[in-house]
Amino acid sequence: MSDAIAVCHAGKVEQYGAPEDVYAAPATEFVAKFIGSSNWIDEHHMFRPEQADTLPQDDTVRFDTTVKSVQFLGSSYQQQLEYKGKEWSYISHQKNAIGSVLSLYLPKAAIVTV
């Protein structure tokens, strides 16, 4: 693993920095889609799947999603969700029924604008 990485696209450096910083705060849509999984709220706002929770906390935003598929991973379940026509990924220790509504809560600070 490196202390710093550069993400290049079409011969241009899109972002350079520590891997944690590039992952947590992608500078462009390309970087957000290239590094790790991302769930898109709309055209310019995204979050990383591991930042969502099913329990509300202070300063969180609620998103009501529909469970589209569930895959058992051994110790958890990867669930594909739908939110306003967009497909989201969520990993949980609880299996949710396909077709059920799952409310996810996301800290406002976890929403990244690109």
Secondary structure as UniProt FT lines:
FT   STRAND          5..9
FT   TURN            10..11
FT   STRAND          12..17
FT   HELIX           19..24
FT   HELIX           29..34
FT   STRAND          39..40
FT   STRAND          45..47
FT   HELIX           49..51
FT   TURN            58..59
FT   STRAND          60..72
FT   STRAND          77..83
FT   TURN            84..85
FT   STRAND          86..92
FT   TURN            98..99
FT   STRAND          101..107
FT   HELIX           108..110
FT   STRAND          112..113
//
